[in-house]
């Protein structure tokens, strides 16, 4: 992350004259010379205003001309300031009169929950929140225009003269000033979309049909697109929690809001002939995922007319300095308030210091032409599996001039041309290549991606130092076919390994994909209960540079597979496969031997397994969000449920296959938001093998001998410590996202996040499989339930998590690990 952000923000922004007519900034103090946070600042006679931040600072801008500014807070004397100039910066405003109501108003602390008129109004909002706006109608439709923009911000003048920008000086002609923060910025990406939105409240169905899309900038960069997807995430201000950047913020209109927010009834006035109350809200505690701001609410419908809010600077969120949200609702008639404008601006930065540099992400959504109670057949709302129409992205400039809801300003109009020119500058191409390489792990050479770079070096007891090189075809994120391969060499065993695979999407609409591949390599089998046929997949345990204990129980694998899959419904995949594998121990002290005739041990043993299999699986991932429409897609995040059912039939005799058996495996993962106290991740796995199989085909409970945290493994279990031919495994892990630490004064400023979890597995091994075993592994099944628990601290220096784990059972085993410490690096919001 530290390597990517400077390259993204390496441009200078100059403050040029802008179209706004009135701009004002300053700091609000009380009469004891202490800064006054969350004071109300607005232009007199209007609803255009802001709330001061935690340090009493504010910036306010309007396209209209105003001559008076009003600053107020309950318990203080309201002050009106004459504005002599259109641009007035660095005002110092003092509010007096606090002593008169000192016993009532504690502006930097908690407001009363009793006899508070703001909370009385809030309760009326709760009663009506599911009856306002679009929810008042059986069906609805409207036209939608959405504009997403990324801008570099806060680059100082010293950078303009830096050699870093040599040859790119022309970009500085496109700087502008934010009407929210007052900072200069330079647009680097813009995306516009036109669509039609349909909904049916009787069946809770919704569908959005994209009619046109246009972008310029980093449109092929997967990481930028993932950011955009998060900006596109839908949220409803009336919901209890708003999901922004993988975090769940408490809405100021939430039923639990009175526990995390202070509310103050600040003002009341007519807005569009509707009497409205103005309520100011701000957090009760630091470091929680909350907002500060204000909203205007109608006095009869208790529908929101306008809301402005910003994420508290103390909120426990990484790489994001500020988030601003503005929503405006139009009065359709006396009782219908419809959301017509939604603007969100995010300031991405390495830290939250005022002078820090970063990138603005801005999304503006406009709605119009509403129609109601026009019923559509239910099939209409069925989601398209893989809808991709090139004509959507090829609309003419004249089409956009005629159809976009609002005209682009002069700087937005110049983005398309500027970025087209910028991409021809060699130095910019170098920066872009660096960013794309670090983000994806691949270095692109023409239509070939070299990588993944982070898998180039490994180590294990068999291969010693292992070097790997490889790559894949890449024409774009929507490629209908892809070929990928690698070769690796171990300096200890002096052997080359390789893998190659190909995928072809023969039907885009239903995502019918044919795939085939072959791999000859060394692998640590038994590090996952639920098997997959990813031909190029390699476990972290097989090449971990840092590991504890013996890492010699590795297997030589020759694996070939062919599969066909189809996605008949969105997020529901059916796959059938044929595979053939051979397995042989890769180290002299490790054996996969089995008795040729279990009833007659004198007949000898065999240590080489040949096996042909037929497989069928169902993979269901509701609410999954992905990038791309090609043969491979990338996930935007991992907060979706997954249900996986896999059946495998081993067939004896085909290609000299050794065993006849059936395997049934089930996997279910469910993230659950727990009422503002973070997320609980539950993972359930179960499986059974019908028939006799040797160790190479047995279910091995996954241990973890590395020093790193690996999902769905057991921290205190060694490789091959437990085996089972029928099993049930259950993992619980809860991430509080800093909710507990935020209540401890000396910890809250560190923005740490607490994690707790418990894992358990039960399993057995049949007598027939025990009798078949002739390997060096003594079968031990977790018949009495193996379990362990852990507690962790995340977000250490924003990038590191450390877990402390304890074994809860099987403590008397001679090789039992009772306690361990493991960690993991990662970049998370």
C-alpha positions in Angstrom: 0.0 0.0 0.0 2.8 2.4 0.8 4.3 1.8 -2.6 1.0 2.3 -4.4 -0.4 5.4 -2.9 2.6 7.7 -3.6 2.5 6.7 -7.2 -1.2 7.5 -7.3 -0.9 10.9 -5.7 2.3 12.1 -7.5 0.6 15.1 -9.2 0.4 18.8 -8.2 -2.8 20.6 -7.6 -2.9 24.4 -8.0 -5.7 26.5 -6.5 -7.4 28.1 -9.5 -10.6 30.3 -9.6 -13.7 28.2 -9.5 -17.3 28.6 -10.4 -18.6 28.8 -6.8 -19.7 32.3 -5.8 -19.3 32.1 -2.0 -16.6 30.3 -0.1 -15.9 30.6 3.6 -13.7 28.7 6.1 -12.7 29.0 9.7 -12.7 27.7 13.3 -15.5 28.1 15.9 -14.5 28.7 19.6 -16.5 29.0 22.8 -15.9 32.0 25.1 -13.2 30.0 27.0 -11.1 29.8 23.8 -11.8 26.1 23.4 -12.7 24.9 19.9 -16.3 24.0 19.5 -17.0 20.7 17.6 -20.3 20.0 15.9 -21.5 23.6 15.7 -24.0 24.4 13.0 -22.7 26.7 10.2 -25.0 27.8 7.4 -25.8 30.7 5.0 -28.5 32.8 6.5 -32.0 32.0 5.2 -31.0 28.7 3.6 -30.5 25.1 4.4 -27.0 25.2 2.9 -24.7 24.4 5.8 -22.1 22.2 7.5 -21.2 20.9 10.9 -17.8 21.8 12.4 -15.4 18.9 12.8 -13.9 17.5 16.0 -11.5 20.5 16.0 -14.1 23.1 15.4 -13.0 23.7 11.8 -15.4 24.1 8.9 -15.4 24.8 5.1 -18.6 25.9 3.3 -19.1 26.7 -0.4 -22.1 27.6 -2.5 -22.7 28.4 -6.2 -24.9 31.2 -5.0 -23.9 34.6 -3.6 -24.5 35.1 0.1 -23.5 38.0 2.4 -24.4 36.5 5.9 -23.2 33.4 7.7 -25.0 32.0 10.8 -23.2 30.0 13.5 -25.2 28.3 16.2 -25.2 25.6 18.9 -27.8 24.9 21.6 -26.9 26.7 24.8 -24.8 29.4 23.0 -25.8 32.7 21.6 -26.3 32.4 17.8 -23.9 34.6 15.9 -24.4 36.2 12.5 -21.3 37.2 10.5 -21.3 39.6 7.6 -19.3 38.4 4.6 -17.6 41.3 2.9 -16.1 39.2 0.1 -17.2 36.2 -1.9 -14.2 34.3 -0.6 -13.5 34.6 3.1 -11.0 32.2 4.7 -9.6 31.6 8.2 -12.4 33.1 10.2 -12.2 32.8 14.0 -15.7 32.8 15.4 -16.4 32.9 19.1 -19.8 31.8 20.5 -20.8 33.2 23.9 -23.5 32.6 26.4 -22.6 29.0 27.4 -22.5 29.8 31.1 -26.3 30.6 31.1 -27.1 27.0 30.2 -24.0 25.3 31.4 -26.0 22.8 33.5 -28.0 21.7 30.4 -25.6 21.8 27.5 -22.4 19.8 27.4 -21.5 20.3 23.8 -18.5 18.0 23.8 -20.1 15.3 25.9 -23.3 13.3 26.1 -26.7 14.9 25.6 -29.6 13.8 27.7 -31.8 10.9 26.4 -34.7 12.2 28.5 -36.8 15.3 27.8 -34.8 15.7 24.6 -37.1 17.0 21.7 -34.6 15.7 19.1 -35.0 12.2 20.3 -38.8 12.5 20.4 -38.6 13.5 16.7 -36.3 10.6 16.1 -38.8 8.1 17.5 -41.4 9.4 15.1 -38.9 8.8 12.2 -38.5 5.2 13.4 -42.3 4.7 13.3 -42.5 6.0 9.7 -39.2 4.9 8.2 -40.7 1.9 6.3 -43.6 3.9 5.0 -41.7 6.8 3.3 -40.5 7.3 -0.2 -40.6 4.4 -2.6 -41.9 2.0 0.1 -45.3 3.8 -0.1 -46.0 2.1 -3.5 -46.5 -1.5 -4.6 -44.2 -1.0 -7.6 -41.9 1.7 -8.8 -39.5 2.6 -11.6 -37.2 5.6 -12.3 -34.3 6.7 -14.4 -30.9 6.9 -12.8 -27.7 8.7 -13.6 -24.5 7.8 -11.7 -21.2 9.6 -11.9 -18.1 8.2 -10.2 -14.8 10.2 -10.2 -11.4 9.7 -8.7 -9.2 12.8 -8.1 -5.7 13.3 -6.7 -5.8 15.9 -3.9 -3.6 18.1 -1.7 -0.4 18.0 -3.7 1.7 21.0 -2.7 3.6 23.4 -5.0 7.0 21.8 -4.2 5.8 18.7 -6.0 4.9 20.6 -9.2 8.6 21.3 -9.8 9.7 17.8 -9.0 11.3 15.7 -11.7 8.7 13.1 -10.9 6.3 15.0 -13.1 8.6 15.9 -16.0 6.7 15.7 -19.3 3.3 15.8 -17.5 3.0 19.5 -16.7 -0.1 19.9 -18.9 -2.2 18.0 -16.3 -2.1 21.0 -13.9 -4.5 22.9 -16.2 -7.3 20.7 -14.9 -7.1 21.3 -11.2 -10.2 22.3 -9.3 -11.3 23.0 -5.7 -13.6 20.8 -3.6 -16.8 22.5 -2.5 -16.7 20.3 0.6 -13.1 20.5 1.9 -11.7 23.5 0.0 -8.7 21.5 -1.2 -7.4 21.5 -4.7 -7.7 18.3 -6.7 -7.0 16.9 -10.1 -9.4 14.4 -11.8 -7.8 11.1 -12.9 -10.8 8.9 -13.5 -14.5 9.3 -14.4 -17.3 6.8 -15.0 -20.8 7.7 -16.1 -23.7 5.3 -16.2 -27.4 5.6 -17.2 -29.8 3.0 -16.1 -33.5 2.2 -15.4 -34.4 0.9 -11.9 -37.4 -1.2 -11.2 -38.8 -2.5 -7.9 -41.7 -4.4 -6.5 -42.3 -3.9 -2.8 -44.8 -6.8 -2.6 -42.2 -9.3 -3.5 -39.1 -7.3 -2.3 -37.6 -7.5 -5.8 -35.3 -5.0 -7.5 -33.6 -4.8 -10.9 -31.3 -2.3 -12.5 -30.9 -2.3 -16.3 -27.8 -0.4 -17.5 -28.5 1.5 -20.7 -25.1 3.2 -21.2 -21.7 3.4 -19.6 -18.7 5.6 -20.3 -15.3 5.8 -18.5 -11.8 7.0 -18.9 -8.7 6.5 -16.8 -7.7 3.2 -15.1 -10.6 1.2 -16.5 -8.6 -2.0 -16.8 -7.1 -1.9 -13.3 -8.8 -4.4 -11.0 -8.0 -2.6 -7.8 -9.5 0.7 -9.0 -12.6 -1.1 -10.3 -12.9 -2.8 -6.8 -12.9 0.7 -5.2 -15.6 1.7 -7.6 -17.7 -1.3 -6.8 -17.5 -0.3 -3.1 -18.6 3.2 -4.0 -21.5 1.7 -6.0 -22.7 -0.2 -2.9 -26.3 0.6 -2.2 -27.2 1.9 1.2 -30.5 3.3 2.7 -30.2 6.1 5.2 -33.2 4.6 7.1 -31.4 1.3 7.6 -29.8 0.6 11.0 -26.4 0.1 9.5 -24.8 1.5 6.4 -22.1 -0.7 4.7 -19.2 1.5 3.4 -15.9 0.0 2.5 -16.5 -3.4 4.2 -17.5 -1.7 7.4 -20.9 -1.3 9.0 -21.5 2.2 10.2 -24.4 3.0 12.6 -26.9 5.1 10.7 -27.9 8.3 12.6 -31.5 7.2 12.0 -30.9 3.8 13.5 -33.0 2.5 16.3 -29.8 2.0 18.2 -28.6 5.5 17.4 -29.4 6.9 20.8 -26.8 4.7 22.3 -24.0 5.9 20.0 -25.0 9.4 19.0 -25.8 12.7 20.7 -28.8 14.5 19.2 -29.6 18.3 19.4 -32.7 20.0 18.0 -30.9 23.0 16.5 -33.4 24.9 14.2 -36.7 24.8 12.3 -37.8 26.6 9.2 -39.8 26.2 6.0 -38.1 24.3 3.1 -40.1 24.2 -0.1 -43.3 25.1 1.8 -42.7 22.3 4.3 -42.0 23.0 8.0 -38.9 21.1 8.9 -36.8 20.5 12.0 -33.0 20.6 11.9 -31.3 18.0 14.1 -27.6 17.9 14.7 -25.9 14.5 15.6 -22.4 13.6 16.7 -20.8 10.5 18.3 -21.0 9.8 22.0 -17.6 8.0 21.9 -14.4 8.1 19.8 -13.2 5.4 17.4 -16.6 3.9 16.7 -18.0 3.6 13.2 -20.3 6.6 13.3 -21.0 10.0 11.6 -21.4 13.6 12.5 -23.7 15.9 10.7 -27.3 17.2 10.6 -30.6 16.4 8.9 -33.8 18.3 8.1 -37.0 16.3 8.8 -40.7 17.2 7.9 -42.9 17.8 10.9 -45.9 15.7 9.7 -44.6 12.8 7.6 -41.3 12.7 9.6 -39.6 12.0 6.3 -36.0 13.2 5.7 -35.8 16.3 3.5 -32.0 16.7 3.5 -29.1 15.0 5.3 -25.4 15.9 5.4 -23.0 13.7 7.3 -19.3 13.0 7.6 -17.6 10.0 9.1 -15.9 10.9 12.4 -12.2 11.4 12.0 -11.7 9.0 14.9 -13.6 6.2 13.3 -11.7 2.9 13.2 -11.3 2.7 9.4 -8.0 2.5 7.5 -6.8 4.3 4.4 -9.8 6.6 4.6 -9.4 10.1 6.1 -12.9 11.4 5.4 -16.3 10.3 4.1 -18.9 12.9 3.3 -22.5 12.0 2.3 -25.2 14.4 1.2 -28.7 13.3 0.3 -31.6 15.5 -1.0 -35.2 14.4 -1.1 -37.8 16.0 -3.4 -41.4 16.5 -2.3 -43.6 14.8 -4.9 -46.8 15.8 -3.1 -47.9 16.5 0.4 -46.7 13.1 1.7 -44.2 11.6 -0.7 -40.5 12.4 -0.2 -38.3 10.8 -2.9 -34.5 10.6 -2.9 -33.4 12.6 -6.0 -29.7 13.3 -5.3 -27.1 11.2 -3.4 -23.5 12.5 -3.2 -20.7 10.7 -1.5 -17.1 11.8 -1.3 -14.3 9.7 0.2 -10.8 11.0 0.9 -8.4 8.0 0.6 -5.1 8.7 2.4 -2.2 6.9 4.1 -3.1 8.7 7.4 -5.6 11.1 8.8 -3.4 14.1 9.3 -4.8 17.3 7.9 -1.9 17.8 5.5 -1.8 14.2 4.2 -2.1 13.6 0.5 -4.4 11.2 -1.2 -7.2 10.4 -3.6 -10.8 11.6 -3.6 -13.4 9.0 -4.6 -16.7 10.8 -5.5 -20.0 9.3 -6.5 -23.1 11.3 -7.5 -26.4 9.6 -8.1 -29.5 11.4 -9.6 -33.0 10.0 -10.0 -35.9 11.3 -12.0 -39.0 10.3 -14.0 -40.5 8.2 -11.2 -43.5 6.0 -12.1 -45.5 4.0 -9.6 -47.8 0.9 -9.4 -46.9 -0.5 -12.8 -46.7 -4.3 -12.2 -44.1 -6.4 -14.0 -44.1 -10.2 -14.2 -41.9 -11.8 -11.6 -39.6 -13.3 -14.3 -38.7 -9.7 -15.2 -36.8 -9.4 -11.9 -34.7 -12.5 -12.5 -31.0 -11.4 -12.5 -28.9 -11.9 -15.6 -26.1 -14.4 -15.0 -23.5 -12.6 -17.1 -25.1 -9.8 -19.0 -22.5 -8.0 -21.2 -23.3 -5.8 -24.1 -20.5 -4.0 -25.8 -22.9 -1.4 -27.3 -23.5 -0.1 -23.7 -19.9 1.2 -23.6 -19.8 2.6 -27.1 -22.4 5.5 -27.0 -21.5 8.6 -28.9 -20.5 11.9 -27.2 -23.7 13.4 -28.6 -25.7 10.7 -26.9 -24.2 11.7 -23.6 -24.7 15.4 -24.2 -28.4 14.6 -24.8 -29.0 12.1 -22.0 -26.9 12.8 -18.9 -28.9 14.4 -16.1 -26.5 17.2 -15.4 -23.9 18.9 -17.5 -20.3 18.1 -16.8 -18.3 21.1 -15.5 -15.3 22.3 -17.4 -12.9 20.2 -15.5 -14.9 17.0 -15.8 -15.3 17.6 -19.6 -11.5 17.7 -19.8 -10.9 14.5 -18.0 -11.5 12.2 -21.0 -9.1 14.2 -23.2 -6.5 14.7 -20.5 -6.3 11.0 -19.6 -6.2 9.9 -23.2 -3.2 12.2 -23.6 -1.6 11.2 -20.3 -1.6 7.5 -21.2 0.7 8.3 -24.1 3.4 9.8 -21.8 6.1 7.2 -21.1 6.7 8.3 -17.5 3.0 8.0 -16.7 3.0 4.5 -18.3 5.8 3.5 -16.0 3.9 4.7 -12.9 0.8 3.0 -14.0 2.6 -0.3 -14.7 4.1 -0.2 -11.2 0.7 0.4 -9.6 -1.0 -2.4 -11.6 1.9 -4.8 -10.9 1.8 -4.3 -7.1 -1.9 -4.5 -7.0 -2.5 -7.6 -9.1 0.8 -9.5 -8.5 1.3 -9.8 -12.3 3.6 -7.8 -14.6 1.9 -7.3 -18.0 4.0 -7.7 -21.2 1.7 -7.1 -24.2 -1.1 -9.7 -23.8 0.9 -11.8 -21.3 0.8 -11.5 -17.5 4.0 -12.6 -15.8 3.5 -14.0 -12.3 2.1 -14.3 -9.7 5.2 -12.5 -8.5 4.5 -13.2 -4.8 4.8 -17.0 -5.4 8.3 -16.8 -7.0 10.2 -18.1 -3.9 9.3 -20.9 -1.5 10.9 -23.4 0.8 10.2 -26.9 2.2 12.2 -29.8 3.5 12.0 -31.8 0.2 12.7 -29.1 -2.4 14.8 -26.8 -0.2 14.8 -23.4 -1.9 12.1 -23.4 -4.6 12.0 -20.8 -7.5 8.8 -20.5 -9.6 8.2 -18.6 -12.8 5.0 -18.5 -14.9 2.2 -16.4 -16.3 -1.1 -16.2 -18.1 -2.7 -14.7 -21.2 -4.5 -11.4 -20.5 -6.3 -9.3 -23.2 -8.6 -7.7 -20.7 -10.9 -8.4 -17.7 -13.6 -9.8 -19.9 -11.4 -12.5 -21.7 -13.6 -15.4 -22.9 -10.5 -17.7 -22.7 -7.3 -17.9 -20.7 -4.2 -20.1 -20.6 -2.0 -20.2 -17.5 1.1 -22.1 -16.7 4.3 -22.2 -14.6 7.5 -24.1 -14.0 9.4 -24.5 -10.7 12.7 -25.9 -9.6 13.9 -27.2 -6.2 17.5 -26.8 -5.4 17.5 -29.6 -2.9 15.8 -32.3 -5.0 17.2 -30.9 -8.3 13.9 -31.4 -10.1 11.7 -29.3 -12.3 7.9 -29.2 -11.8 5.2 -27.6 -14.0 1.6 -26.9 -14.3 -0.6 -25.8 -17.2 -4.3 -25.1 -17.5 -6.8 -23.6 -20.0 -10.3 -22.2 -19.7 -12.8 -21.4 -22.4 -16.2 -19.8 -21.9 -18.3 -21.2 -24.7 -21.5 -19.5 -23.6 -21.3 -16.0 -22.1 -25.0 -15.7 -21.1 -25.1 -18.9 -19.0 -21.3 -18.9 -18.2 -20.7 -22.4 -19.7 -17.0 -22.9 -19.1 -14.8 -25.8 -20.3 -11.5 -26.2 -18.5 -8.6 -28.7 -18.6 -5.1 -28.9 -17.1 -2.2 -31.0 -15.9 0.2 -30.5 -13.0 3.3 -32.4 -11.8 4.5 -31.0 -8.6 5.2 -31.6 -4.9 2.3 -30.8 -2.6 1.4 -30.9 1.1 -1.9 -32.8 0.8 -4.4 -32.7 3.7 -4.4 -29.0 4.4 -8.1 -28.6 3.5 -11.0 -30.8 4.4 -13.1 -29.7 1.4 -11.2 -30.7 -1.7 -11.2 -28.7 -4.9 -9.9 -29.5 -8.4 -8.0 -26.3 -8.9 -5.3 -27.8 -11.1 -2.7 -25.0 -10.4 -3.7 -24.5 -6.8 -0.9 -24.8 -4.2 -1.3 -24.6 -0.5 0.7 -22.2 1.6 1.9 -25.2 3.7 3.7 -26.6 0.7 6.2 -23.8 0.3 6.1 -21.7 3.5 9.4 -20.1 4.0 8.9 -19.9 7.8 7.4 -23.0 9.4 7.7 -25.0 12.6 8.1 -28.7 13.1 8.6 -31.3 10.4 7.6 -30.2 6.9 8.7 -33.4 5.1 5.3 -35.1 4.7 5.0 -34.1 1.1 3.7 -35.9 -1.9 4.6 -36.2 -5.6 1.5 -35.5 -7.6 0.7 -35.9 -11.2 -2.8 -34.5 -11.6 -4.9 -34.1 -14.8 -8.5 -32.9 -15.0 -11.2 -31.8 -17.4 -14.4 -30.0 -16.2 -17.5 -28.3 -17.5 -19.6 -25.8 -15.6 -22.7 -23.8 -16.0 -24.3 -21.0 -14.1 -28.1 -21.3 -14.8 -29.0 -18.8 -12.1 -27.1 -15.9 -10.7 -24.5 -17.1 -8.2 -25.5 -20.8 -8.6 -22.8 -22.9 -10.3 -23.0 -26.6 -11.3 -19.8 -28.3 -12.3 -18.9 -31.8 -13.5 -15.4 -33.1 -13.8 -13.2 -36.0 -14.7 -9.8 -36.3 -13.1 -6.8 -38.7 -12.9 -4.0 -38.5 -10.4 -1.0 -40.4 -9.2 0.4 -40.0 -5.7 3.7 -41.0 -4.3 5.7 -40.0 -1.2 8.3 -37.3 -1.9 10.5 -38.0 1.2 12.1 -41.3 2.4 10.8 -41.0 6.0 7.2 -40.4 4.8 5.1 -43.2 3.5 1.8 -43.5 1.7 1.9 -47.3 1.7 -1.2 -49.5 1.9 -1.7 -53.3 2.0 -2.4 -54.8 -1.4 -4.6 -57.4 0.5 -5.6 -56.1 4.0 -6.7 -59.6 4.9 -3.3 -61.0 4.0 -0.4 -58.6 5.0 2.1 -61.1 3.7 0.9 -60.2 0.2 2.9 -57.0 0.6 2.4 -53.3 0.3 2.2 -50.6 -2.3 3.2 -47.0 -2.0 2.0 -45.7 -5.4 -1.7 -44.6 -5.9 -3.4 -44.3 -9.3 -6.9 -43.0 -9.1 -9.6 -42.0 -11.6 -12.5 -39.9 -10.4 -15.8 -38.4 -11.6 -17.1 -35.4 -9.7 -20.1 -33.2 -9.4 -20.5 -30.1 -7.3 -22.9 -27.3 -6.5 -21.5 -23.9 -5.5 -23.9 -21.2 -4.3 -22.7 -17.7 -3.4 -25.7 -15.4 -2.8 -24.9 -11.6 -2.6 -21.4 -12.1 -4.1 -20.1 -9.1 -5.9 -17.6 -9.6 -8.7 -15.5 -7.7 -11.3 -15.5 -8.7 -15.0 -17.6 -10.8 -17.3 -14.9 -13.1 -18.6 -13.8 -16.6 -17.9 -12.3 -15.5 -14.6 -13.9 -13.0 -12.2 -12.5 -11.2 -9.1 -14.4 -10.7 -5.9 -15.0 -7.2 -4.6 -15.0 -8.5 -1.0 -15.5 -11.7 0.9 -18.5 -10.8 3.0 -20.9 -13.2 1.3 -22.3 -16.6 2.2 -21.1 -19.7 0.4 -22.7 -23.1 0.2 -20.6 -25.9 -1.4 -21.7 -29.5 -2.0 -19.3 -31.9 -3.7 -19.8 -35.5 -4.7 -16.9 -37.6 -6.0 -17.0 -41.1 -7.4 -13.7 -43.1 -7.5 -13.9 -45.8 -10.2 -11.6 -48.8 -10.0 -10.0 -50.2 -13.2 -10.2 -47.2 -15.5 -6.7 -46.2 -16.5 -5.5 -48.8 -13.9 -7.3 -46.9 -11.2 -6.9 -48.6 -7.7 -10.0 -47.9 -5.6 -13.8 -47.8 -5.8 -15.4 -45.3 -3.4 -17.7 -42.3 -3.0 -17.0 -39.0 -1.2 -19.6 -36.5 -0.1 -18.4 -33.1 1.2 -20.4 -30.1 2.4 -19.1 -26.6 3.1 -21.0 -23.6 4.4 -19.7 -20.2 5.4 -21.8 -17.4 6.7 -20.8 -13.9 7.7 -23.3 -12.3 10.1 -23.5 -8.6 11.2 -24.1 -8.7 14.9 -26.0 -5.5 15.8 -23.1 -3.0 15.5 -20.7 -5.3 17.4 -18.8 -6.4 14.4 -19.1 -9.6 12.2 -19.3 -13.2 13.1 -17.9 -15.7 10.6 -19.3 -19.2 10.9 -17.8 -22.1 8.8 -19.3 -25.6 8.8 -17.7 -28.5 7.0 -18.9 -32.1 6.9 -17.9 -35.1 4.9 -18.0 -38.9 4.6 -16.1 -41.5 2.5 -18.0 -44.6 1.5 -15.5 -47.4 0.7 -11.9 -48.3 1.5 -9.2 -45.8 0.7 -5.5 -45.4 1.6 -3.9 -42.4 3.3 -3.4 -40.5 0.0 -7.2 -40.4 -0.5 -8.2 -40.2 3.2 -9.7 -37.1 4.8 -6.9 -35.4 6.7 -7.8 -32.8 9.4 -5.9 -29.7 8.3 -3.1 -28.6 10.6 -1.0 -25.5 10.5 2.7 -25.6 11.2 3.4 -22.2 9.7 3.8 -19.0 11.7 0.9 -17.5 9.8 -2.8 -17.6 10.1 -4.4 -19.8 7.5 -8.2 -19.9 7.1 -10.0 -23.2 7.9 -7.0 -24.8 9.5 -6.3 -25.7 13.1 -3.5 -23.6 14.7 -2.2 -26.1 17.2 -2.4 -29.2 15.0 0.5 -30.7 13.1 0.2 -32.1 9.6 -1.4 -35.6 9.6 -2.0 -35.4 13.4 -5.7 -36.5 12.9 -7.3 -38.3 10.0 -11.0 -39.2 9.4 -13.2 -40.8 6.8 -16.2 -39.1 8.3 -16.1 -35.7 10.0 -17.9 -32.5 11.1 -15.9 -29.3 11.6 -17.2 -26.0 13.0 -15.4 -22.7 13.2 -16.6 -19.5 14.9 -14.7 -16.2 14.6 -15.9 -12.8 15.7 -14.2 -9.6 14.7 -15.5 -6.7 17.0 -13.8 -4.1 14.7 -12.5 -2.2 17.7 -15.9 -1.8 19.4 -14.5 -2.9 22.8 -11.1 -1.2 22.6 -12.8 2.0 21.7 -14.1 2.2 25.3 -10.6 2.0 26.8 -9.0 5.5 26.9 -5.4 4.4 26.6 -6.2 2.0 23.8 -8.8 3.8 21.7 -6.3 6.0 19.8 -4.4 2.9 18.5 -7.5 1.8 16.5 -6.8 -1.8 17.3 -9.5 -4.5 16.5 -10.3 -7.4 18.7 -10.9 -11.0 17.4 -12.0 -14.1 19.3 -12.7 -17.5 18.0 -13.2 -21.2 18.7 -12.8 -24.2 16.4 -13.7 -27.9 16.8 -13.8 -31.1 14.8 -15.3 -34.5 15.3 -14.4 -37.5 13.2 -13.9 -41.3 13.0 -12.0 -43.8 10.9 -13.6 -47.1 9.8 -11.9 -50.4 10.9 -11.5 -51.3 7.2 -9.5 -48.2 6.5 -7.3 -48.7 9.6 -6.7 -52.2 8.4 -5.7 -51.0 4.9 -3.1 -48.5 6.2 0.5 -49.5 6.0 2.0 -46.0 6.0 4.3 -44.4 8.5 1.3 -42.5 9.9 -0.6 -44.0 12.8 -4.3 -43.2 12.3 -5.8 -41.1 15.0 -9.3 -39.7 14.6 -10.8 -36.8 16.8 -13.6 -39.1 18.2 -13.7 -37.1 21.5 -13.8 -33.8 19.6 -10.6 -31.8 19.1 -11.1 -28.1 19.9 -9.0 -25.0 20.3 -9.7 -21.3 20.9 -7.9 -18.1 20.1 -7.9 -14.4 20.8 -6.3 -11.8 18.5 -5.5 -8.2 18.0 -5.9 -6.8 14.5 -5.0 -3.6 12.7 -1.5 -3.3 14.3 0.1 -0.5 12.4 -2.9 -0.9 10.0 -1.4 -4.0 8.4 -0.7 -6.8 10.9 -2.8 -9.2 13.0 -1.5 -11.4 15.8 -3.4 -14.3 17.3 -2.8 -16.3 20.6 -4.2 -19.8 20.4 -4.7 -22.5 23.1 -5.5 -26.2 22.7 -8.6 -27.3 24.5 -8.5 -31.1 24.2 -6.1 -34.0 23.5 -3.6 -32.3 25.8 -2.1 -35.6 26.9 -0.7 -36.5 23.5 3.1 -36.6 23.5 3.4 -34.2 20.6 0.6 -31.9 21.6 1.1 -28.2 21.0 -0.7 -26.4 23.9 -0.1 -22.8 22.9 1.0 -20.9 19.8 1.3 -17.4 18.4 0.5 -16.7 14.8 0.2 -13.6 12.6 -0.8 -12.4 9.2 -0.3 -9.3 7.1 -3.1 -7.7 5.2 -4.6 -4.4 4.0 -8.1 -3.9 5.2 -10.3 -0.8 5.5 
